[in-house]
Every structure is written in C-alpha cells, then in structure tokens.
Amino acid sequence: MSKVRTDKVATVAEVKSKVAGTSTAVVTEYRGMTVAQISTLRRQLRVLGADYKVFKNTLVLRAISGTSVEPLGEFLTGPTAIAFIDGDVSAVAKALRDFAKETPKLIVKGGVTDGKLLSIKDLSALADLPSRDVMLAQLAGLIAAPLRTMAGLLKAIPQNFAYGLAALLDSRGGVAAPALEGVEVAETPAGVEEAAPAASDDAATPVAEVAVEEEASVAEPETPAPEASVEDAASEPAE
C-alpha cells in the first residue's frame, strides 16, 4: 500500500473517530488564511472543547457516509476546515463569528447537530446565546428564587403566630409574668404554716373591736384576804 493510500485511510479513520465522539460539527472555508491564523483559531477553539482541522472534502464525504453528520456534505466545497464540537456549541459559534469579523477570509458555511443542519442564521442565533456557565448560573438563580421565597414564608409563619398569640393574650388581660430563670424559690419548712395574707383595713377594724370588748369583759381576779399574823393571834383574849 502506497503512502498516499495509507494517509487517505488514516484520514478517513480519523474523521470517523471524531464523528463518533460528537454529534455537532461546523464547516468553514479558510481560503486565503495563513497557517498562523489557522493555528490561532485552532487554539482558541480547543479551549472551548472543539477540534478544528483541515480535511480533504472527498475523504470527509467518505467518512461521514451513513453517519448522523452526513448532511454536513452539503457544505463541503472549497478549502474546508471542520470544527468537531465536544463542548459548548454556542461558545464555539461565538468564537467563530468573532474571529471571522477580525479575519474576513474565514467563512462560516454551516453545520450539523444531531443529524439536523445548522444554517448561518442558526449559528448566529447560537452565538448570541449566553455561555453555558452563564446559563447554568441563571438556572441556579431561577431554582434558588422559589427556595428563598419558601424560606421566607416558613420564617414568617412562627412570627405571625407569635404576633397573633400576643394579641389574643392582650385582649384577655395578659398572663402572669413567668418566674425568673435561675432564681430558686425557698420552700416552706415542714410543720410551719404559711402566713395568712394580711386582712384589709375594713376587715381588721371589727376584729380589733371584738378583741377589746372581750378583754374588757374578763373579770379581774379578786385579791385574796391577808392571813392573820402571829402577833394578832396572841393579842386576842383567851376565852
């Protein structure tokens, strides 16, 4: 097998391998571009997850025959370089569009994704989309917003309940203040009765009057008569 034949077989196998690894590809025409410009574009696209390489159209047509990217053959005219994308399609489309603005000799012709053709208009619309990281951040924000709302509602429920309970207690005159934490209440010793609450002035007055009357009604004890002394007994005449 000649070297040319070997190179062709290797190229067809390489294209088939790339087609098997991705379902999205973009075809460009690089007529008039320098090797340095093509190398610069290749490096930029590699960072975005795309492999950009120059192929012969006949070999590409042979390699994509019967595959999901076979419609790509529609764009295989002129000097062709293909970007096989395994990353963010919108980011690659944007990079190709921006590079074509700076280097007008680069012509983006079209592409294919999941067996469907991508026109220039489709690629332009993809280029206008935010990057995948930005879209993921926006999606995360959309998901987090209802969660924050739910958290706020759950937090408001006990607060509203507390406000409602406080209003109910106020309408019924309130409740006694709770005992202070950390202050021990002395227990009454066994056998000692608690002091009765002090009576009001109205109740104390009649009790005092009754006490005075009872004290006055008690008769004083009679003083016993003194016994006769021995001298008095001796002074009396004997009978």
Backbone as CSV, one residue per row, in Angstrom:
resi,resn,N_x,N_y,N_z,CA_x,CA_y,CA_z,C_x,C_y,C_z
1,MET,0.861,-1.200,0.000,0.000,0.000,0.000,0.892,1.243,0.000
2,SER,0.618,2.146,-0.928,1.415,3.360,-1.036,1.177,4.286,0.140
3,LYS,2.089,5.232,0.319,1.976,6.196,1.422,0.730,7.057,1.259
4,VAL,0.436,7.453,0.003,-0.754,8.277,-0.216,-1.996,7.505,0.176
5,ARG,-2.029,6.252,-0.207,-3.187,5.419,0.148,-3.293,5.257,1.658
6,THR,-2.188,5.088,2.293,-2.174,4.937,3.752,-2.668,6.212,4.432
7,ASP,-2.226,7.352,3.937,-2.655,8.634,4.520,-4.157,8.833,4.365
8,LYS,-4.676,8.442,3.212,-6.121,8.585,2.993,-6.909,7.704,3.955
9,VAL,-6.463,6.477,4.118,-7.147,5.567,5.046,-7.088,6.114,6.467
10,ALA,-5.945,6.656,6.837,-5.786,7.215,8.179,-6.691,8.432,8.367
11,THR,-6.814,9.249,7.335,-7.672,10.431,7.431,-9.133,10.041,7.574
12,VAL,-9.579,9.073,6.789,-10.966,8.609,6.874,-11.236,8.034,8.266
13,ALA,-10.310,7.268,8.797,-10.484,6.696,10.136,-10.526,7.789,11.198
14,GLU,-9.711,8.826,11.023,-9.699,9.929,11.979,-11.028,10.673,11.975
15,VAL,-11.565,10.953,10.790,-12.843,11.652,10.692,-13.956,10.812,11.298
16,LYS,-13.930,9.512,11.012,-14.952,8.625,11.597,-14.873,8.636,13.120
17,SER,-13.671,8.656,13.648,-13.496,8.690,15.102,-14.055,9.981,15.694
18,LYS,-13.825,11.083,15.011,-14.334,12.363,15.508,-15.859,12.426,15.403
19,VAL,-16.395,11.869,14.334,-17.851,11.836,14.176,-18.484,10.989,15.277
20,ALA,-17.817,9.891,15.617,-18.342,9.015,16.674,-18.284,9.699,18.041
21,GLY,-17.350,10.652,18.203,-17.193,11.308,19.507,-18.080,12.517,19.702
22,THR,-18.731,12.998,18.657,-19.602,14.158,18.779,-20.677,14.115,17.706
23,SER,-21.783,14.797,17.995,-22.875,14.866,17.013,-23.009,16.267,16.430
24,THR,-22.050,17.155,16.757,-22.117,18.537,16.286,-20.808,18.911,15.603
25,ALA,-20.938,19.515,14.426,-19.754,19.959,13.683,-20.114,21.203,12.870
26,VAL,-19.116,22.066,12.658,-19.292,23.295,11.887,-18.233,23.333,10.793
27,VAL,-18.674,23.624,9.574,-17.778,23.678,8.421,-17.417,25.120,8.113
28,THR,-16.129,25.360,7.872,-15.659,26.694,7.483,-14.798,26.580,6.226
29,GLU,-14.674,27.697,5.546,-13.759,27.790,4.415,-12.636,28.732,4.786
30,TYR,-11.400,28.280,4.583,-10.240,29.049,5.043,-9.420,29.614,3.890
31,ARG,-9.984,29.709,2.729,-9.238,30.181,1.560,-8.587,31.542,1.837
32,GLY,-7.299,31.622,1.632,-6.561,32.874,1.814,-6.020,33.076,3.211
33,MET,-6.371,32.243,4.168,-5.853,32.397,5.531,-4.441,31.825,5.625
34,THR,-3.634,32.423,6.477,-2.274,31.942,6.692,-2.276,30.777,7.678
35,VAL,-1.154,30.072,7.677,-1.012,28.962,8.623,-1.076,29.482,10.061
36,ALA,-0.519,30.639,10.323,-0.534,31.226,11.668,-1.960,31.553,12.108
37,GLN,-2.759,32.082,11.210,-4.150,32.398,11.541,-4.950,31.124,11.846
38,ILE,-4.736,30.091,11.055,-5.441,28.831,11.288,-5.011,28.230,12.626
39,SER,-3.732,28.326,12.935,-3.232,27.792,14.212,-3.812,28.569,15.397
40,THR,-3.920,29.888,15.251,-4.503,30.702,16.327,-5.958,30.327,16.561
41,LEU,-6.717,30.178,15.498,-8.125,29.791,15.632,-8.249,28.393,16.238
42,ARG,-7.355,27.491,15.838,-7.403,26.134,16.392,-7.199,26.152,17.903
43,ARG,-6.268,26.964,18.381,-6.009,27.048,19.830,-7.210,27.628,20.577
44,GLN,-7.812,28.647,20.013,-8.980,29.255,20.660,-10.135,28.260,20.768
45,LEU,-10.360,27.496,19.723,-11.465,26.543,19.735,-11.163,25.338,20.618
46,ARG,-9.896,24.957,20.722,-9.553,23.813,21.570,-9.898,24.102,23.029
47,VAL,-9.706,25.343,23.461,-10.053,25.721,24.846,-11.549,25.555,25.092
48,LEU,-12.350,25.732,24.046,-13.813,25.649,24.166,-14.341,24.236,23.913
49,GLY,-13.450,23.283,23.712,-13.885,21.899,23.525,-14.179,21.534,22.094
50,ALA,-13.507,22.179,21.149,-13.705,21.876,19.726,-12.361,21.572,19.079
51,ASP,-12.370,20.574,18.197,-11.164,20.191,17.465,-11.302,20.713,16.032
52,TYR,-10.463,21.674,15.673,-10.550,22.343,14.362,-9.393,21.869,13.487
53,LYS,-9.761,21.297,12.326,-8.714,20.717,11.484,-9.116,20.775,10.013
54,VAL,-8.087,20.856,9.143,-8.289,20.908,7.694,-8.355,19.472,7.143
55,PHE,-9.377,19.222,6.300,-9.536,17.900,5.677,-9.852,18.074,4.197
56,LYS,-9.568,17.025,3.422,-9.991,16.987,2.025,-11.462,16.600,1.968
57,ASN,-12.204,17.272,1.133,-13.655,17.059,1.077,-14.008,15.627,0.693
58,THR,-13.299,15.046,-0.246,-13.625,13.690,-0.701,-13.464,12.668,0.423
59,LEU,-12.450,12.860,1.224,-12.221,11.927,2.324,-13.271,12.113,3.428
60,VAL,-13.667,13.348,3.649,-14.698,13.620,4.659,-16.018,13.010,4.213
61,LEU,-16.351,13.174,2.938,-17.595,12.596,2.421,-17.612,11.089,2.589
62,ARG,-16.483,10.465,2.374,-16.409,9.021,2.552,-16.562,8.649,4.024
63,ALA,-15.996,9.436,4.899,-16.014,9.109,6.321,-17.392,9.320,6.958
64,ILE,-18.127,10.351,6.514,-19.402,10.661,7.149,-20.579,9.936,6.498
65,SER,-20.316,9.192,5.474,-21.395,8.477,4.794,-22.072,7.501,5.763
66,GLY,-23.388,7.613,5.881,-24.159,6.722,6.746,-24.114,7.092,8.215
67,THR,-23.560,8.252,8.575,-23.490,8.683,9.975,-24.495,9.806,10.235
68,SER,-24.565,10.239,11.497,-25.523,11.281,11.875,-25.145,12.640,11.309
69,VAL,-23.880,12.813,10.913,-23.445,14.104,10.378,-23.337,14.072,8.854
70,GLU,-23.932,13.093,8.228,-23.863,13.005,6.762,-24.411,14.256,6.068
71,PRO,-25.460,14.925,6.599,-25.936,16.166,5.944,-24.868,17.241,5.845
72,LEU,-23.773,17.064,6.584,-22.689,18.046,6.536,-22.082,18.147,5.132
73,GLY,-22.253,17.088,4.311,-21.686,17.069,2.966,-22.170,18.217,2.110
74,GLU,-23.294,18.830,2.466,-23.829,19.953,1.704,-22.878,21.142,1.674
75,PHE,-22.049,21.274,2.717,-21.168,22.438,2.834,-19.725,22.132,2.415
76,LEU,-19.470,20.921,1.964,-18.093,20.524,1.659,-17.697,20.928,0.248
77,THR,-17.461,22.199,0.082,-16.957,22.744,-1.183,-15.864,23.747,-0.871
78,GLY,-14.823,23.755,-1.714,-13.707,24.673,-1.497,-12.796,24.162,-0.389
79,PRO,-11.742,24.929,-0.054,-10.825,24.547,1.026,-11.582,24.506,2.360
80,THR,-11.651,23.341,2.944,-12.545,23.147,4.094,-11.771,22.795,5.364
81,ALA,-12.198,23.424,6.454,-11.734,23.062,7.797,-12.980,22.875,8.663
82,ILE,-12.967,21.809,9.451,-14.164,21.452,10.228,-13.851,21.531,11.722
83,ALA,-14.803,22.090,12.466,-14.706,22.132,13.926,-15.655,21.087,14.487
84,PHE,-15.089,20.006,15.020,-15.891,18.984,15.696,-16.017,19.395,17.159
85,ILE,-17.255,19.609,17.592,-17.505,20.244,18.901,-17.895,19.200,19.936
86,ASP,-17.164,19.216,21.037,-17.488,18.356,22.170,-17.703,19.195,23.432
87,GLY,-17.948,20.483,23.238,-18.153,21.373,24.381,-19.385,22.228,24.190
88,ASP,-19.255,23.495,24.550,-20.369,24.436,24.466,-20.521,24.909,23.021
89,VAL,-21.603,24.486,22.363,-21.813,24.819,20.950,-21.941,26.323,20.761
90,SER,-22.687,26.988,21.629,-22.880,28.438,21.494,-21.568,29.186,21.651
91,ALA,-20.694,28.714,22.557,-19.401,29.381,22.750,-18.526,29.222,21.508
92,VAL,-18.553,28.043,20.881,-17.769,27.816,19.659,-18.319,28.666,18.523
93,ALA,-19.633,28.730,18.383,-20.239,29.552,17.329,-19.875,31.020,17.510
94,LYS,-19.859,31.475,18.742,-19.485,32.871,19.017,-18.019,33.120,18.673
95,ALA,-17.146,32.174,19.024,-15.719,32.336,18.732,-15.475,32.374,17.223
96,LEU,-16.168,31.520,16.470,-16.017,31.530,15.013,-16.524,32.836,14.414
97,ARG,-17.642,33.332,14.903,-18.191,34.586,14.391,-17.255,35.748,14.673
98,ASP,-16.728,35.813,15.916,-15.836,36.919,16.278,-14.531,36.857,15.485
99,PHE,-14.023,35.637,15.269,-12.778,35.507,14.518,-12.998,35.901,13.054
100,ALA,-14.167,35.557,12.507,-14.471,35.910,11.119,-14.589,37.416,10.955
101,LYS,-15.025,38.142,11.997,-15.094,39.602,11.919,-13.692,40.202,11.833
102,GLU,-12.753,39.610,12.591,-11.377,40.101,12.581,-10.619,39.601,11.356
103,THR,-10.989,38.416,10.877,-10.326,37.817,9.719,-11.393,37.466,8.691
104,PRO,-11.764,38.385,7.831,-12.869,38.161,6.891,-12.656,36.991,5.929
105,LYS,-11.416,36.525,5.777,-11.165,35.400,4.879,-11.733,34.100,5.442
106,LEU,-12.004,34.068,6.724,-12.659,32.896,7.306,-14.150,32.987,7.028
107,ILE,-14.693,31.985,6.417,-16.118,31.965,6.077,-16.777,30.784,6.794
108,VAL,-17.741,31.074,7.662,-18.509,30.026,8.342,-19.649,29.631,7.406
109,LYS,-19.683,28.369,6.996,-20.629,27.931,5.967,-21.883,27.284,6.546
110,GLY,-21.763,26.575,7.639,-22.909,25.893,8.239,-22.437,24.735,9.081
111,GLY,-23.392,23.978,9.585,-23.017,22.850,10.430,-24.145,21.857,10.558
112,VAL,-23.976,20.962,11.488,-24.971,19.936,11.734,-24.919,19.559,13.214
113,THR,-26.075,19.263,13.788,-26.152,18.798,15.169,-27.275,17.786,15.286
114,ASP,-26.964,16.645,15.832,-27.937,15.559,15.981,-28.648,15.243,14.657
115,GLY,-27.880,15.279,13.551,-28.442,14.941,12.257,-29.212,16.052,11.590
116,LYS,-29.304,17.215,12.217,-30.037,18.344,11.629,-29.063,19.431,11.205
117,LEU,-29.326,20.013,10.024,-28.456,21.059,9.504,-28.575,22.341,10.311
118,LEU,-27.446,23.019,10.429,-27.401,24.335,11.065,-27.023,25.350,10.000
119,SER,-27.926,26.268,9.719,-27.648,27.305,8.738,-26.814,28.415,9.375
120,ILE,-26.405,29.378,8.561,-25.675,30.531,9.091,-26.536,31.272,10.111
121,LYS,-27.816,31.356,9.822,-28.733,32.026,10.745,-28.818,31.281,12.067
122,ASP,-28.846,29.948,11.993,-28.888,29.147,13.219,-27.620,29.346,14.044
123,LEU,-26.483,29.339,13.376,-25.214,29.521,14.086,-25.120,30.917,14.683
124,SER,-25.670,31.903,13.996,-25.670,33.260,14.536,-26.536,33.354,15.788
125,ALA,-27.683,32.653,15.765,-28.550,32.641,16.942,-27.867,31.940,18.117
126,LEU,-27.138,30.853,17.817,-26.392,30.158,18.873,-25.302,31.049,19.448
127,ALA,-24.665,31.830,18.575,-23.599,32.717,19.035,-24.121,33.813,19.958
128,ASP,-25.393,34.174,19.810,-25.982,35.223,20.648,-26.413,34.713,22.021
129,LEU,-26.438,33.399,22.183,-26.849,32.839,23.466,-25.755,33.043,24.510
130,PRO,-26.133,33.148,25.791,-25.111,33.205,26.840,-24.326,31.901,26.875
131,SER,-23.142,31.961,27.449,-22.338,30.750,27.584,-23.016,29.770,28.532
132,ARG,-22.553,28.536,28.489,-23.169,27.518,29.333,-23.026,27.857,30.810
133,ASP,-21.874,28.415,31.201,-21.684,28.781,32.614,-22.679,29.856,33.044
134,VAL,-22.895,30.832,32.146,-23.850,31.890,32.474,-25.264,31.332,32.557
135,MET,-25.602,30.444,31.606,-26.941,29.854,31.616,-27.157,28.994,32.854
136,LEU,-26.123,28.262,33.268,-26.237,27.458,34.494,-26.419,28.355,35.717
137,ALA,-25.709,29.476,35.728,-25.864,30.408,36.847,-27.274,30.993,36.869
138,GLN,-27.800,31.326,35.681,-29.167,31.849,35.606,-30.178,30.790,36.043
139,LEU,-29.939,29.538,35.615,-30.840,28.460,36.017,-30.799,28.250,37.524
140,ALA,-29.591,28.308,38.084,-29.464,28.166,39.536,-30.209,29.287,40.259
141,GLY,-30.148,30.500,39.673,-30.885,31.620,40.278,-32.382,31.411,40.229
142,LEU,-32.883,30.861,39.103,-34.316,30.593,38.994,-34.756,29.534,39.995
143,ILE,-33.887,28.538,40.211,-34.228,27.478,41.168,-34.160,28.007,42.594
144,ALA,-33.160,28.848,42.861,-32.969,29.347,44.226,-34.032,30.351,44.630
145,ALA,-34.584,31.095,43.654,-35.576,32.125,43.992,-36.792,31.544,44.699
146,PRO,-37.433,30.467,44.183,-38.567,29.886,44.929,-38.167,29.340,46.287
147,LEU,-36.928,28.823,46.388,-36.473,28.300,47.676,-36.337,29.418,48.697
148,ARG,-35.805,30.584,48.220,-35.703,31.725,49.148,-37.086,32.216,49.548
149,THR,-38.023,32.199,48.593,-39.390,32.608,48.915,-40.008,31.654,49.926
150,MET,-39.797,30.360,49.720,-40.324,29.362,50.653,-39.729,29.546,52.033
151,ALA,-38.411,29.798,52.091,-37.768,30.010,53.390,-38.347,31.228,54.095
152,GLY,-38.618,32.289,53.321,-39.211,33.486,53.918,-40.610,33.221,54.462
153,LEU,-41.388,32.421,53.714,-42.736,32.092,54.184,-42.678,31.245,55.453
154,LEU,-41.774,30.259,55.465,-41.650,29.414,56.652,-41.193,30.220,57.858
155,LYS,-40.339,31.213,57.618,-39.893,32.060,58.722,-41.005,32.969,59.204
156,ALA,-41.878,33.400,58.293,-42.952,34.316,58.667,-44.052,33.620,59.446
157,ILE,-44.225,32.298,59.250,-45.314,31.583,59.921,-45.192,31.666,61.442
158,PRO,-44.054,31.287,62.060,-43.969,31.410,63.528,-44.043,32.849,64.007
159,GLN,-43.522,33.805,63.209,-43.607,35.202,63.616,-45.053,35.663,63.658
160,ASN,-45.806,35.350,62.605,-47.218,35.736,62.582,-47.996,35.044,63.688
161,PHE,-47.652,33.772,63.957,-48.316,33.051,65.036,-48.036,33.716,66.376
162,ALA,-46.778,34.135,66.576,-46.420,34.791,67.836,-47.156,36.115,67.992
163,TYR,-47.239,36.891,66.895,-47.957,38.159,66.963,-49.441,37.929,67.275
164,GLY,-50.018,36.925,66.638,-51.422,36.631,66.878,-51.670,36.171,68.297
165,LEU,-50.757,35.333,68.827,-50.901,34.854,70.201,-50.772,36.003,71.187
166,ALA,-49.817,36.911,70.926,-49.649,38.055,71.822,-50.891,38.937,71.806
167,ALA,-51.478,39.146,70.652,-52.692,39.963,70.563,-53.838,39.308,71.303
168,LEU,-53.938,37.973,71.196,-55.006,37.253,71.898,-54.849,37.379,73.404
169,LEU,-53.622,37.247,73.896,-53.384,37.349,75.339,-53.673,38.758,75.841
170,ASP,-53.277,39.763,75.047,-53.552,41.142,75.443,-55.042,41.404,75.519
171,SER,-55.797,40.809,74.598,-57.244,41.031,74.609,-57.904,40.386,75.814
172,ARG,-57.243,39.378,76.420,-57.794,38.694,77.605,-57.124,39.130,78.898
173,GLY,-56.422,40.239,78.857,-55.846,40.773,80.088,-54.442,40.327,80.364
174,GLY,-53.845,39.580,79.484,-52.469,39.146,79.674,-52.375,37.958,80.594
175,VAL,-51.172,37.544,80.868,-50.902,36.409,81.749,-49.870,36.831,82.762
176,ALA,-49.799,36.071,83.843,-48.834,36.369,84.888,-47.428,36.220,84.350
177,ALA,-46.534,37.065,84.870,-45.150,37.001,84.425,-44.542,35.686,84.855
178,PRO,-43.773,35.060,84.023,-43.147,33.792,84.385,-42.084,34.003,85.432
179,ALA,-41.804,32.952,86.196,-40.781,33.016,87.228,-39.434,33.258,86.593
180,LEU,-38.579,34.004,87.302,-37.262,34.296,86.766,-36.437,33.038,86.738
181,GLU,-35.714,32.869,85.608,-34.864,31.701,85.498,-33.652,31.875,86.398
182,GLY,-33.214,30.807,87.009,-32.023,30.835,87.832,-32.255,31.273,89.254
183,VAL,-33.461,31.716,89.615,-33.769,32.133,90.981,-34.558,31.034,91.654
184,GLU,-33.978,30.466,92.726,-34.636,29.381,93.438,-35.631,29.950,94.443
185,VAL,-36.779,29.358,94.503,-37.808,29.779,95.440,-37.673,28.931,96.697
186,ALA,-37.531,29.602,97.870,-37.348,28.868,99.122,-38.622,28.130,99.486
187,GLU,-38.456,26.864,99.838,-39.610,26.064,100.230,-39.949,26.321,101.693
188,THR,-41.200,26.232,102.010,-41.650,26.412,103.389,-41.273,25.188,104.201
189,PRO,-40.550,25.370,105.359,-40.152,24.199,106.164,-41.374,23.400,106.594
190,ALA,-41.119,22.100,106.750,-42.196,21.210,107.163,-42.703,21.614,108.541
191,GLY,-43.994,21.595,108.763,-44.608,21.897,110.053,-44.891,23.360,110.267
192,VAL,-44.401,24.202,109.365,-44.645,25.628,109.524,-45.674,26.054,108.505
193,GLU,-46.734,26.609,108.987,-47.795,27.033,108.095,-47.441,28.381,107.489
194,GLU,-47.862,28.543,106.267,-47.623,29.810,105.608,-48.479,30.905,106.256
195,ALA,-47.896,32.091,106.312,-48.612,33.202,106.924,-49.829,33.556,106.101
196,ALA,-50.911,33.785,106.817,-52.144,34.142,106.133,-51.986,35.526,105.544
197,PRO,-52.556,35.789,104.450,-52.452,37.118,103.852,-53.064,38.180,104.750
198,ALA,-52.452,39.334,104.749,-52.929,40.423,105.610,-54.335,40.830,105.230
199,ALA,-55.141,41.008,106.262,-56.535,41.402,106.017,-56.583,42.865,105.650
200,SER,-57.598,43.235,104.968,-57.759,44.636,104.582,-58.164,45.463,105.792
201,ASP,-58.093,46.765,105.677,-58.429,47.648,106.788,-59.867,47.467,107.230
202,ASP,-60.762,47.256,106.236,-62.164,47.096,106.584,-62.386,45.856,107.423
203,ALA,-61.634,44.807,107.145,-61.816,43.562,107.894,-61.119,43.628,109.226
204,ALA,-60.023,44.400,109.341,-59.257,44.430,110.588,-59.991,45.204,111.675
205,THR,-60.762,46.231,111.347,-61.416,47.073,112.350,-62.400,46.305,113.210
206,PRO,-63.328,45.552,112.669,-64.250,44.815,113.537,-63.542,43.812,114.399
207,VAL,-62.490,43.194,113.897,-61.775,42.190,114.691,-61.144,42.852,115.884
208,ALA,-60.570,44.028,115.671,-59.939,44.727,116.794,-60.965,45.115,117.848
209,GLU,-62.146,45.608,117.437,-63.177,45.990,118.386,-63.645,44.794,119.193
210,VAL,-63.820,43.679,118.571,-64.253,42.480,119.291,-63.226,42.086,120.307
211,ALA,-61.939,42.212,119.935,-60.875,41.840,120.864,-60.900,42.724,122.091
212,VAL,-61.155,44.026,121.935,-61.194,44.950,123.073,-62.370,44.639,123.979
213,GLU,-63.525,44.366,123.375,-64.697,44.065,124.177,-64.491,42.797,124.983
214,GLU,-63.900,41.757,124.377,-63.668,40.512,125.117,-62.709,40.738,126.252
215,GLU,-61.712,41.604,126.037,-60.725,41.862,127.090,-61.375,42.597,128.247
216,ALA,-62.315,43.495,127.913,-62.973,44.260,128.976,-63.931,43.389,129.771
217,SER,-64.505,42.407,129.126,-65.495,41.580,129.804,-64.879,40.557,130.726
218,VAL,-63.611,40.377,130.673,-62.964,39.381,131.547,-62.802,40.021,132.933
219,ALA,-63.316,39.391,133.951,-63.230,39.939,135.320,-61.837,39.804,135.837
220,GLU,-61.443,40.869,136.579,-60.115,40.819,137.164,-60.142,39.873,138.355
221,PRO,-59.103,39.133,138.620,-59.088,38.182,139.758,-59.135,38.931,141.082
222,GLU,-59.936,38.382,142.075,-60.049,39.023,143.402,-58.779,38.855,144.177
223,THR,-58.444,39.911,144.941,-57.220,39.877,145.749,-57.502,39.083,147.003
224,PRO,-56.754,38.028,147.296,-57.039,37.192,148.491,-56.793,37.986,149.766
225,ALA,-57.642,37.692,150.800,-57.503,38.396,152.098,-56.232,37.965,152.752
226,PRO,-55.547,38.939,153.449,-54.284,38.583,154.116,-54.539,37.744,155.351
227,GLU,-53.651,36.763,155.562,-53.793,35.875,156.732,-53.400,36.622,158.003
228,ALA,-54.021,36.256,159.094,-53.728,36.903,160.398,-52.342,36.549,160.827
229,SER,-51.662,37.566,161.337,-50.292,37.345,161.785,-50.274,36.686,163.132
230,VAL,-49.131,36.218,163.602,-48.979,35.516,164.895,-49.214,36.487,166.031
231,GLU,-48.787,37.771,165.835,-48.958,38.736,166.915,-50.423,39.024,167.151
232,ASP,-51.218,39.124,166.126,-52.640,39.396,166.301,-53.301,38.239,167.027
233,ALA,-52.842,37.047,166.720,-53.441,35.883,167.392,-53.103,35.884,168.881
234,ALA,-51.943,36.315,169.196,-51.541,36.326,170.609,-52.227,37.422,171.378
235,SER,-52.589,38.534,170.696,-53.220,39.659,171.415,-54.662,39.448,171.718
236,GLU,-55.267,38.501,171.138,-56.678,38.274,171.411,-56.822,37.545,172.756
237,PRO,-57.811,37.941,173.560,-58.026,37.309,174.882,-58.513,35.893,174.710
238,ALA,-57.982,35.129,175.586,-58.429,33.738,175.584,-59.802,33.661,176.146
239,GLU,-60.597,32.855,175.658,-61.964,32.664,176.133,-61.949,31.746,177.319
